[in-house]
Amino acid sequence: MTSAPTKAEVKQANRQLYDTAAEKYEDIDGRRSPELRAWLSRTLTDLRAQAPGPVLLDVGAGSGLICREARNIFEQRVALDISPRILAAHRDNFELGAAADVDALPIASGAADALVCFAVLHHLYDFQGLVREAARVLKPGGIFYSDHDMDSRFHARFAWPLAAYRRLRDAGSKYVGALPGLTRRVYELSEWQEDGVDADSLAKMLTEAGFTVRLTRHWYGLLPVTDALFGFRSFAPGLAPLARLWAVRN
Ligand SMILES: C[S@@+](CC[C@H](N)C(=O)[O-])C[C@H]1O[C@@H](n2cnc3c(N)ncnc32)[C@H](O)[C@@H]1O
């Protein structure tokens, strides 16, 4: 009998996958349409207008999508990621970068004005460390913003069509095929919460840690056809795949 994967194994799988993918990540990932980038730019402009100051932490920064879009919006952009190689390969996108785990950010308490996790939550084993660190590093009025992870309520409702869609899309083969030495097992471990993140629980944890939280669900940024059909409207739980959390530190 094999034992259940540990938190350390999930972290190690993420580090290995993104170290291996570092130089090729943007080509493999593909989420870089002009529309997505324009929407991100508008979102980051809102974030800067509401945050108390100019220090942005991009946690799970990868190749620096958020830092790059925030270039003329936040004066100081800090990229943090468990993979040192992906940061090194994209260091032009941020002022400061450090290999770091969400459970222990190398940032002084109260030093940050905004903390963004974009497409990161589903890679995490759990959210305890993330919530604790967000509450510690953000100053009062600072904002935690996370987006583009699948909500578990959508996954629960549409499990069958989603399974068919994923079989067709087969992102795992794309990664394993493009990255010599990467195994399917490592890819699957890195996608730890592939059945969706429990956004309601995360919202509750953030509230208990002293945040005022807004949780919404939307479709924006997945496919041109869903962008055209649904735009950036909010949907009832279970009717849109993407969970968006906007939480202000009290
Ligand atoms: C899907 S990528 C998203 C990258 C970027 N935010 C974007 O949207 O292009 C997920 C990122 O989370 C990072 N990551 C996974 N687990 C982490 C952890 N425990 N601490 C810090 N970063 C982590 C991975 O290394 C990877 O770069």
The ligand as an SDF file (V2000), in Angstrom:
LIG
                    3D

 27 29  0  0  0  0  0  0  0  0999 V2000
    0.4440   27.9920  -12.5310 C   0  0  0  0  0  0  0  0  0  0  0  0
    1.9120   28.7940  -11.9670 S   0  0  0  0  0  0  0  0  0  0  0  0
    1.3470   30.4880  -11.9400 C   0  0  0  0  0  0  0  0  0  0  0  0
    2.4590   31.4520  -12.1620 C   0  0  0  0  0  0  0  0  0  0  0  0
    2.0120   32.9120  -12.3320 C   0  0  0  0  0  0  0  0  0  0  0  0
    1.3440   33.4000  -11.1350 N   0  0  0  0  0  0  0  0  0  0  0  0
    1.1400   33.0500  -13.5460 C   0  0  0  0  0  0  0  0  0  0  0  0
   -0.0780   33.2550  -13.4090 O   0  0  0  0  0  0  0  0  0  0  0  0
    1.6760   32.9040  -14.6730 O   0  0  0  0  0  0  0  0  0  0  0  0
    1.9980   28.4050  -10.2220 C   0  0  0  0  0  0  0  0  0  0  0  0
    3.2500   28.9200   -9.5420 C   0  0  0  0  0  0  0  0  0  0  0  0
    3.1440   28.6750   -8.1250 O   0  0  0  0  0  0  0  0  0  0  0  0
    4.4080   28.3080   -7.6370 C   0  0  0  0  0  0  0  0  0  0  0  0
    4.2690   27.5820   -6.3560 N   0  0  0  0  0  0  0  0  0  0  0  0
    3.7400   26.3630   -6.1560 C   0  0  0  0  0  0  0  0  0  0  0  0
    3.7940   26.0320   -4.8640 N   0  0  0  0  0  0  0  0  0  0  0  0
    4.3580   27.0720   -4.2030 C   0  0  0  0  0  0  0  0  0  0  0  0
    4.6880   27.3220   -2.8530 C   0  0  0  0  0  0  0  0  0  0  0  0
    4.4440   26.4270   -1.8770 N   0  0  0  0  0  0  0  0  0  0  0  0
    5.2890   28.4920   -2.5330 N   0  0  0  0  0  0  0  0  0  0  0  0
    5.5720   29.4030   -3.5170 C   0  0  0  0  0  0  0  0  0  0  0  0
    5.2780   29.2160   -4.8200 N   0  0  0  0  0  0  0  0  0  0  0  0
    4.6690   28.0680   -5.1730 C   0  0  0  0  0  0  0  0  0  0  0  0
    4.9900   27.4440   -8.7460 C   0  0  0  0  0  0  0  0  0  0  0  0
    6.3810   27.2890   -8.6630 O   0  0  0  0  0  0  0  0  0  0  0  0
    4.5120   28.2150   -9.9920 C   0  0  0  0  0  0  0  0  0  0  0  0
    5.4690   29.1480  -10.4310 O   0  0  0  0  0  0  0  0  0  0  0  0
  1  2  1  0
  2  3  1  0
  2 10  1  0
  3  4  1  0
  4  5  1  0
  5  6  1  0
  5  7  1  0
  7  8  2  0
  7  9  1  0
 10 11  1  0
 11 12  1  0
 11 26  1  0
 12 13  1  0
 13 14  1  0
 13 24  1  0
 14 15  1  0
 14 23  1  0
 15 16  2  0
 16 17  1  0
 17 18  1  0
 17 23  2  0
 18 19  1  0
 18 20  2  0
 20 21  1  0
 21 22  2  0
 22 23  1  0
 24 25  1  0
 24 26  1  0
 26 27  1  0
M  CHG  2   2   1   9  -1
M  END
$$$$
